[in-house]
Amino acid sequence: MFLVKINKKPLFFIIIVFLLGSIAFNIYNYIRTMELLKKYESLACSSFQLNQASLVGFLVSADMHVQEDEKVEIFDVKKGEIIKRVELSNDIQREAEKFLKGITGMYAKVKAFPEDGYIVKIPLNPSVIVKSQWLNNIVDKVFVIFPKEEAPYLLVLDEKERPLFYNFEGSTDMLLENLSFQPEN
């Protein structure tokens, strides 16, 4: 029989060091996870709301292209695809600027993305400086959301790419005419 004698003090010290190391590692992982969640919170929220990777891809693709080459894109939420692309014109740019200047408040629904409708992504070239009580930012793209059953509203991504939804005053008829597009009701 082989008998090993273990001193209790070093064993206790080793166990304490191991436990403290484990706690420190868990705290580090928790902090890192919270940082990542904050960074990607808006995108995660959007994807959980819709459970549609195609919409998230559409929103994220706005940063993947060179701005000069971008076109206005119309996204069908129900189909989950871009259904039309149009060259950005001065008229479309002016309409988008009017919408941004006509912001009347935050869009206050829990589920901000519609299940059915259209989203028009308008790249702004040059970017537009918006200063109001609701938005104080340089905007380089704006999304006009046309839900099936209600009035259109805006989506603007802030400098951290978090979505901000706004109600606005103004008619979208001229924009739709310039896009040669009529949403189905």
C-alpha positions in Angstrom: 0.0 0.0 0.0 1.3 3.4 -1.0 0.5 6.2 1.3 0.8 9.9 0.4 0.9 12.5 3.0 -0.5 15.9 1.9 0.0 19.0 3.8 -3.3 20.8 4.3 -2.0 24.4 4.1 -0.5 24.2 0.5 -3.6 22.2 -0.6 -5.9 24.9 0.8 -3.8 27.6 -0.9 -4.0 25.8 -4.3 -7.8 25.4 -4.0 -8.2 29.1 -3.1 -6.0 30.3 -6.0 -7.9 28.0 -8.4 -11.3 29.3 -7.2 -10.2 33.0 -7.4 -8.8 32.4 -10.9 -12.1 30.7 -11.9 -14.1 33.7 -10.5 -11.9 36.2 -12.3 -12.2 34.3 -15.6 -16.0 34.2 -15.2 -16.2 38.0 -14.4 -14.0 38.7 -17.5 -16.3 36.6 -19.7 -19.4 38.3 -18.4 -18.0 41.8 -19.0 -16.9 40.9 -22.5 -20.3 39.4 -23.3 -22.0 42.5 -22.0 -19.8 44.7 -24.2 -20.6 42.6 -27.3 -24.3 42.6 -26.5 -24.3 46.4 -26.2 -22.4 46.8 -29.4 -24.7 44.5 -31.4 -27.9 45.0 -29.4 -29.8 46.8 -32.1 -29.0 44.3 -34.7 -29.9 41.4 -32.4 -33.2 43.1 -31.4 -34.1 43.6 -35.1 -33.3 40.0 -36.0 -35.2 38.6 -33.0 -38.2 40.7 -33.9 -38.4 39.6 -37.4 -36.5 36.3 -37.4 -35.5 37.2 -41.0 -31.9 37.2 -41.9 -32.6 38.8 -45.2 -33.9 42.1 -43.6 -30.9 42.3 -41.4 -28.7 41.7 -44.4 -30.5 44.4 -46.3 -29.9 46.9 -43.4 -26.2 45.9 -42.9 -25.5 45.9 -46.7 -25.9 49.6 -46.6 -22.3 49.8 -45.3 -20.8 47.2 -47.6 -21.0 49.3 -50.8 -19.1 52.4 -51.9 -21.5 55.3 -51.4 -21.1 56.8 -54.9 -22.1 53.5 -56.5 -25.2 52.9 -54.3 -28.6 53.0 -55.7 -32.0 53.5 -54.0 -33.2 50.0 -53.1 -36.8 48.9 -52.4 -37.0 45.8 -50.1 -40.2 43.7 -49.9 -40.4 42.6 -46.2 -42.7 39.7 -46.9 -40.7 38.3 -49.8 -37.4 39.0 -48.0 -35.7 40.5 -51.1 -34.8 43.6 -52.9 -37.5 44.1 -55.6 -36.2 47.2 -57.3 -33.1 49.4 -57.7 -33.2 53.0 -58.9 -30.5 55.6 -59.5 -30.3 58.2 -56.8 -31.5 61.5 -58.3 -31.6 65.1 -57.0 -35.4 64.8 -56.6 -35.1 61.7 -54.5 -32.4 63.2 -52.4 -34.5 66.4 -51.8 -37.5 64.2 -50.8 -35.4 62.3 -48.3 -34.1 65.6 -46.9 -37.6 66.9 -46.5 -38.6 63.7 -44.5 -35.6 64.2 -42.2 -36.4 67.9 -41.6 -40.0 66.9 -41.0 -39.4 64.5 -38.1 -42.1 65.0 -35.5 -41.0 62.4 -32.9 -39.9 58.9 -32.1 -41.9 56.0 -33.6 -43.2 54.3 -30.5 -44.1 50.8 -31.3 -42.4 47.8 -29.7 -42.2 45.9 -33.0 -40.8 48.6 -35.2 -40.4 46.5 -38.4 -43.6 45.5 -40.2 -44.3 41.9 -41.1 -45.6 43.1 -44.5 -44.7 46.1 -46.4 -41.7 47.8 -48.0 -38.5 49.5 -47.0 -36.9 52.0 -49.3 -33.2 52.6 -48.6 -32.0 56.0 -49.8 -28.3 56.7 -49.7 -27.7 60.4 -49.3 -24.9 61.9 -51.4 -23.8 64.3 -50.0 -24.7 63.4 -46.4 -27.2 65.6 -44.7 -26.7 67.4 -41.4 -29.9 67.1 -39.3 -30.3 69.3 -36.2 -33.6 69.0 -34.4 -34.9 68.1 -31.0 -35.2 64.5 -32.2 -32.1 64.0 -34.2 -28.7 65.7 -34.2 -26.5 63.8 -36.6 -24.9 63.5 -40.0 -27.1 61.2 -42.0 -25.7 59.3 -45.0 -28.6 57.0 -45.6 -32.3 56.9 -44.6 -34.8 54.1 -44.7 -38.4 54.9 -45.4 -40.6 52.1 -44.1 -44.0 51.6 -45.7 -46.0 49.2 -43.5 -49.0 47.6 -45.1 -51.6 49.0 -42.8 -50.3 52.3 -41.4 -48.5 55.6 -42.3 -44.8 55.4 -43.4 -42.0 56.2 -40.9 -38.2 56.6 -41.0 -35.3 54.5 -39.8 -32.0 56.2 -39.3 -28.9 54.4 -38.1 -26.8 56.4 -35.6 -23.0 56.5 -35.6 -22.9 53.2 -33.8 -25.4 51.6 -36.3 -28.2 51.5 -33.8 -31.6 51.9 -35.4 -33.7 55.0 -34.5 -37.3 55.1 -35.7 -39.1 58.4 -36.4 -42.5 59.7 -37.4 -42.4 62.5 -39.9 -44.6 65.1 -41.6 -45.0 65.1 -45.3 -46.3 63.1 -48.2 -44.4 60.3 -49.8 -46.3 60.6 -53.1 -43.5 62.5 -54.8 -40.9 60.0 -53.6 -43.0 57.1 -54.9 -43.5 58.9 -58.2 -39.7 59.5 -58.6 -39.1 55.8 -57.8 -41.9 54.7 -60.3 -43.2 52.5 -57.5 -46.6 52.1 -55.8 -46.8 49.9 -52.7 -49.6 47.3 -52.7 -52.2 48.0 -50.1 
